[in-house]
Amino acid sequence: MSIYLIRAFVKMRETLLANVTILKRLAEIDRRLVEHDSVLREMIERLQPLLDAPAVDDETKPRIGFHPGDR
């Protein structure tokens, strides 16, 4: 009966070690995601002025072609 008890404790220890390894890996992935998130936010902030179209004033833009009433 004691062999089964020892095997159960060994299995429990292996499971705990596997969980610790998984938790360390998840923490590393989480750290990288936070790092990449901050870099992406900075990149978007820098690109946003380029993506925003400037306001076009129709009155200063010359009209091209024939338009009725321009005589």
Backbone as CSV, one residue per row, in Angstrom:
resi,resn,N_x,N_y,N_z,CA_x,CA_y,CA_z,C_x,C_y,C_z
1,MET,0.822,-1.182,0.000,0.000,0.000,0.000,0.877,1.261,0.000
2,SER,2.032,1.214,0.642,2.881,2.394,0.711,3.470,2.747,-0.652
3,ILE,3.644,1.779,-1.532,4.163,2.052,-2.872,3.161,2.921,-3.639
4,TYR,1.882,2.614,-3.498,0.859,3.421,-4.156,0.855,4.845,-3.621
5,LEU,1.100,4.972,-2.356,1.140,6.295,-1.731,2.334,7.101,-2.263
6,ILE,3.472,6.462,-2.368,4.672,7.125,-2.890,4.457,7.507,-4.343
7,ARG,3.872,6.605,-5.138,3.594,6.905,-6.540,2.638,8.099,-6.671
8,ALA,1.661,8.160,-5.790,0.714,9.274,-5.821,1.423,10.594,-5.518
9,PHE,2.323,10.591,-4.534,3.060,11.810,-4.209,4.022,12.203,-5.327
10,VAL,4.654,11.216,-5.947,5.552,11.498,-7.074,4.759,12.118,-8.231
11,LYS,3.609,11.538,-8.524,2.755,12.064,-9.592,2.292,13.486,-9.260
12,MET,1.956,13.722,-7.998,1.521,15.039,-7.571,2.657,16.054,-7.730
13,ARG,3.874,15.661,-7.382,5.032,16.538,-7.518,5.288,16.856,-8.995
14,GLU,5.187,15.865,-9.876,5.385,16.087,-11.312,4.333,17.053,-11.868
15,THR,3.112,16.887,-11.410,2.040,17.767,-11.855,2.285,19.197,-11.399
16,LEU,2.722,19.376,-10.158,3.013,20.719,-9.649,4.164,21.367,-10.412
17,LEU,5.199,20.590,-10.727,6.326,21.117,-11.491,5.888,21.511,-12.898
18,ALA,5.018,20.711,-13.493,4.516,21.044,-14.828,3.707,22.339,-14.764
19,ASN,2.913,22.511,-13.722,2.125,23.731,-13.564,3.022,24.952,-13.396
20,VAL,4.099,24.796,-12.632,5.032,25.909,-12.429,5.672,26.300,-13.752
21,THR,6.056,25.305,-14.547,6.661,25.580,-15.852,5.677,26.300,-16.759
22,ILE,4.441,25.842,-16.765,3.412,26.484,-17.584,3.161,27.912,-17.114
23,LEU,3.108,28.120,-15.813,2.877,29.471,-15.282,4.030,30.413,-15.622
24,LYS,5.268,29.915,-15.586,6.410,30.742,-15.965,6.332,31.124,-17.436
25,ARG,5.959,30.167,-18.268,5.842,30.430,-19.705,4.718,31.441,-19.974
26,LEU,3.600,31.302,-19.296,2.493,32.245,-19.453,2.883,33.648,-18.996
27,ALA,3.653,33.731,-17.926,4.114,35.038,-17.454,5.034,35.692,-18.488
28,GLU,5.881,34.894,-19.123,6.773,35.417,-20.155,5.971,35.902,-21.367
29,ILE,4.968,35.132,-21.763,4.120,35.532,-22.890,3.367,36.810,-22.554
30,ASP,2.862,36.903,-21.345,2.140,38.098,-20.914,3.054,39.320,-20.935
31,ARG,4.275,39.167,-20.477,5.237,40.269,-20.485,5.517,40.735,-21.907
32,ARG,5.686,39.791,-22.819,5.938,40.152,-24.219,4.735,40.860,-24.837
33,LEU,3.534,40.389,-24.519,2.337,41.026,-25.058,2.212,42.468,-24.581
34,VAL,2.518,42.698,-23.327,2.461,44.066,-22.794,3.505,44.930,-23.488
35,GLU,4.675,44.364,-23.702,5.757,45.081,-24.383,5.343,45.433,-25.812
36,HIS,4.810,44.461,-26.537,4.398,44.687,-27.920,3.220,45.653,-27.987
37,ASP,2.333,45.571,-27.005,1.179,46.472,-26.977,1.633,47.920,-26.858
38,SER,2.598,48.172,-25.999,3.074,49.547,-25.824,3.780,50.040,-27.083
39,VAL,4.522,49.166,-27.762,5.202,49.555,-29.003,4.171,49.851,-30.089
40,LEU,3.133,49.034,-30.181,2.101,49.264,-31.190,1.338,50.555,-30.926
41,ARG,1.058,50.838,-29.669,0.372,52.097,-29.347,1.216,53.295,-29.752
42,GLU,2.497,53.230,-29.472,3.401,54.327,-29.835,3.448,54.502,-31.352
43,MET,3.487,53.380,-32.082,3.532,53.430,-33.538,2.237,54.034,-34.096
44,ILE,1.102,53.658,-33.541,-0.175,54.199,-33.997,-0.255,55.695,-33.723
45,GLU,0.229,56.121,-32.551,0.228,57.546,-32.225,1.081,58.334,-33.207
46,ARG,2.200,57.761,-33.630,3.077,58.462,-34.573,2.498,58.469,-35.983
47,LEU,1.771,57.422,-36.363,1.212,57.340,-37.707,-0.128,58.065,-37.846
48,GLN,-0.803,58.309,-36.755,-2.137,58.916,-36.805,-2.162,60.251,-37.548
49,PRO,-1.203,61.153,-37.336,-1.242,62.412,-38.110,-1.144,62.185,-39.618
50,LEU,-0.451,61.134,-40.034,-0.346,60.841,-41.457,-1.647,60.261,-42.009
51,LEU,-2.379,59.557,-41.168,-3.625,58.931,-41.608,-4.789,59.915,-41.639
52,ASP,-4.733,60.934,-40.807,-5.801,61.934,-40.785,-5.672,62.819,-42.022
53,ALA,-6.739,62.891,-42.797,-6.725,63.711,-44.011,-6.825,65.179,-43.620
54,PRO,-6.053,66.032,-44.284,-6.155,67.460,-43.977,-7.501,68.002,-44.469
55,ALA,-7.981,69.013,-43.797,-9.247,69.635,-44.183,-9.053,70.364,-45.510
56,VAL,-9.929,70.094,-46.462,-9.838,70.722,-47.788,-10.867,71.833,-47.857
57,ASP,-10.393,73.016,-48.209,-11.275,74.178,-48.340,-11.694,74.273,-49.803
58,ASP,-12.992,74.072,-50.079,-13.490,74.076,-51.457,-13.406,75.445,-52.102
59,GLU,-13.450,76.533,-51.349,-13.430,77.876,-51.912,-12.063,78.230,-52.485
60,THR,-10.994,77.741,-51.907,-9.662,78.071,-52.404,-9.239,77.153,-53.544
61,LYS,-9.942,76.086,-53.764,-9.612,75.132,-54.811,-10.185,75.638,-56.133
62,PRO,-9.361,75.764,-57.190,-9.889,76.257,-58.473,-10.811,75.218,-59.114
63,ARG,-11.858,75.733,-59.722,-12.793,74.852,-60.415,-12.282,74.610,-61.820
64,ILE,-12.349,73.378,-62.254,-11.848,73.006,-63.570,-13.040,72.658,-64.457
65,GLY,-13.005,73.125,-65.733,-14.033,72.767,-66.684,-15.079,73.841,-66.828
66,PHE,-16.100,73.548,-67.634,-17.193,74.484,-67.891,-18.270,74.294,-66.830
67,HIS,-18.711,75.403,-66.259,-19.753,75.361,-65.252,-20.820,76.374,-65.621
68,PRO,-22.080,75.973,-65.647,-23.146,76.916,-66.002,-23.156,78.088,-65.011
69,GLY,-23.327,79.273,-65.539,-23.391,80.459,-64.691,-22.049,81.129,-64.506
70,ASP,-20.998,80.655,-65.164,-19.671,81.264,-65.046,-19.421,82.276,-66.157
71,ARG,-20.392,82.835,-66.830,-20.192,83.761,-67.943,-19.808,85.097,-67.497
